Amino acid sequence: MLIDFFKDFKLTESDIVIEKVNNRLTGIGLVFLNTDYEVSQAIKDLDRKHLGSRYIEVRRASLDWFH
């Protein structure tokens, strides 16, 4: 579960959004962190790690990404 993957950051379930299309997971999720420092740390510590058998990419999202 993503909340466990980001255990070093103070997250709640409402800080995580998982994308679904036709009620199926797409493999894309968003995690809302509290500060720019936490974002940088998450990228440094977690990018390209595995969650079970899944490869995880951690990137900084911007509003442009949603258009």
TANORBEL-V149044 format. One record per residue. N is the residue number from 1. SS is DSSP state (a for helix, b for strand, c for the rest). OMEGA is omega as a letter, one per 30 degrees, with the letter a starting at -180 (none if undefined). NEAR is the number of other ideal C-beta (glycine too) atoms within 8 Angstrom. Layout:
N:SS:OMEGA:NEAR, N:SS:OMEGA:NEAR
This chain:
1:c:a:4, 2:a:a:10, 3:a:l:10, 4:a:l:6, 5:a:l:10, 6:c:a:12, 7:c:a:6, 8:c:a:5, 9:c:a:10, 10:c:a:3, 11:c:l:11, 12:c:l:5, 13:a:a:6, 14:a:l:4, 15:a:a:8, 16:b:l:13, 17:b:l:7, 18:b:a:8, 19:b:l:10, 20:b:l:8, 21:b:a:6, 22:c:l:4, 23:c:l:4, 24:b:l:6, 25:b:a:6, 26:b:a:7, 27:b:l:6, 28:b:l:6, 29:b:l:9, 30:b:l:8, 31:b:a:11, 32:c:l:7, 33:c:a:10, 34:c:a:5, 35:c:l:6, 36:a:l:5, 37:a:l:6, 38:a:l:10, 39:a:l:10, 40:a:l:8, 41:a:l:10, 42:a:l:14, 43:a:a:11, 44:a:a:7, 45:a:a:7, 46:a:a:10, 47:c:l:11, 48:c:l:5, 49:b:l:7, 50:b:l:7, 51:b:a:7, 52:c:l:4, 53:c:a:3, 54:b:l:7, 55:b:a:5, 56:b:l:11, 57:c:l:6, 58:c:a:7, 59:c:l:6, 60:c:l:5, 61:c:l:6, 62:c:l:5, 63:a:l:5, 64:a:a:5, 65:a:a:6, 66:a:a:5, 67:c:none:4
